[in-house]
């Protein structure tokens, strides 16, 4: 998986979450994510004509580089400067630096400018207080006419986690509802849950249920 900002966790404090927290997490290892594109993004974007793309929570750049290799001009954004440095290096290694740009944003405070043919928010979860719904509505507003918004997120705790605090994991229908899309201006192309295999902390396989929402802004 290219990147996945983990969801709320027991003991996590909103006060410690921010650029410093994520920079520290990335510095703990040379590589946090696989470097490959998220499966859902690769499947849903494969047939799209390349244009301008925005990758929210881009991490080390797996999704953004995958898109750039296919002709997209991609802006990747993350709260961690360390992650963005790695993403830029990944793009350089892949020969797509000319089709990628990297911007540091705490999406609760700021958002990239412009309109995009694809806005992707894959596993845009984090610890503590996080205005995810407001950010996703802002993401929808950044979609150009005829463009796509793709939202992939967790639908529940992983199979192996015993301590399961009360956390709001919205259903696909709730994700769509909370986007508050203008009636008649959008088409829902996908809204479904899916189960995938994910390795447990001890390396053994487990399962996790995620959901995916794909909506298209109509051209007129």
N, C-alpha and C positions, 0 to 999 in steps of 0.2 A: 504494500500500500504506500502511496506516495507521501501522504501526509494525513495526519489525523490528530487534531487538537483535542486531547482527551476531555471527556465530560466531567462534570462535578464529581468530586471524590470526598469520602469522609475525611474530615480533618483539614481540608483545604480552606484557606482563609482568603476572602476577597481582598484583604489588605496586602497580601503578598503577591497577588497576581498582577502581571504587567510585563513591560519589556524586560526588566531585570530577571524576573522569574523564568521567562521563556529563554532568554539568553543563557542563563545558568543551565537550564535543562539541555539545550543544544550542546553546550560546552562539555557536558558529561560524557559524550561519546563522539567519535569522529563522524558517525552517520546515524541519524535517528530513524529515518524512514528508508524504504527500499530503493527509492529513486525511480521506480516504475509508476506509470499512471494508475490512478484508481480505476478499478474494473468498470464501474458504472460510467464514469466519464469517457473512457475509451470506447465503450459500446455506444453510448448515446451521441457522442460527437463525431464518430467515425464517418458518417454520411453527410455531415454538414459542410457547406462550402466555406473555406477559410475566410476570415475577416479579422475584426478586432475582438480580442477576448480579454476578460478580466478574471483572474484567479484569486479569490478571497481566501486568506489563510493558506498561502502557497507553500509554507514550510521550506523545504530544501529544493523545491522547484520541479518535482517529478511531473506533475500535470502540465505545468506551463511549458516545460521543455518538450513534452510529448506533442502538445498542440503546435508549438513553433516548428517542430520538425515536419509537420504537415501543412505548413504554409501560413499559420495564424501569426498575427502580430499580437503579442501577449503582454499585458501588464500584470505582474504578480505582486501581491501585497501581503505583508505579515507584520506582526508586532515585534518580531525578533530581528534585530540587525544581524545577528550571527547566522540565522537561517537564510536571510537574504544574501549575505556574502557567499554562502554555500550554493545558493540557487544560481547566482551569477557565475560562479565557477563551473557549475554543472552545465549551464547554457554555453559557456565558452568551450568546454570540452566537447559538447555536441555540435559546435559550429553554428549556433543560432543566436549569438549575442546581438546580432543586428535586428532580430525579430522579438527580442525580449527587453522589458524594462522592469525595474524593481523599485517599489515604493514602500517605505515603512509607515504603517498606519496602525494606531489603536482604533479599530473600527467603531468602538463605542464613542470615540471623540472626533474622528475625521474619516473621510472616504475619498477614494480617487475620483478625479474629475472625468467628465466625458461620457459618451455613449458607446455601447459595445454590442457586437452581434452575438456574443456568448458571454454570460456571466455565470461563473461556476463557484458554488460554495459547498465544498465537500468536507464533511465532518467539521463544520465550524462550531465546535464546542470548546469550552474552556472551564476552568475552575471558578468558583465564586460567582458573584453577580455579573451577568453578561446580557446585554439587551439584544439577544439573538433575533427576535421577531422584528424589532425596529431596523436592525441591520439588513435583514432579508428584504424588508419593504424598500429600503434604500437601494438594495441590489436590483430589485425589480424596476425601480425608477431609472436605473442606468442602462436598461436594455433598449436598444434601438428598435424602431419599427421592423418587424419581421424577424427579430432576434429571439434568442433563447435564454431562459434562466433555468439552471440546473441546480437543485438542492439535494444533497445526499447527507443523511444523518443517521444517528443511532435510534432504534425503536425500543430499546430496553437494555438492561445490564447484560454483560456476557454470561454464558451458561455457568462458568466456574465461580463467579463472584457470589459469596455467601452473604456478605453484608450489603444489603441493597436499600440505601436511604431513599426517601421519597424524592423523586426527581421527575420533572415533567418531560416525558419523551412523547412528543406529539405524533399522532398518526399521520399518514399521508394526507388524508382529508383535512386534518387540522392545520397542517403546514399550508395547504392551499388556502384555507379560510383565513388564516392569520396574515397571509400576504396582502389581503384586502385589495385584490386586483379589480380594476375598473370593469364593470359589467359590459360585455360585448367587445372588449378591447383585447382579450386574451383567450388563448386556446390551451386547455390542459391536455398535454400529449401523454403524460405518464404520471401515475400516482399509485405507488405500490410498495409493499414490504417484500423483502427477500432475506433469506438466511444464507450466511456464508461461514466458511471455516476460518477461524483465527487461532493462532497459537496462544496457549495459555502462558503465563509467566514462567512456568517450568518447562516450556517447550512442547508439551503435549498438545494435540489439537483440541479445540473447543469450538463452540458455535456462537454466532452473534447475529441478531436480527437487526437489519437496517431498513431504511426506507429511502425512496427516491421520488422526487417530484421534478417534472420537466414541463415548463409552460412556455408558450410562444406569444410574443406580442404581435398582434395583427398589424398588417401594413397600413390599413385604413379603417 
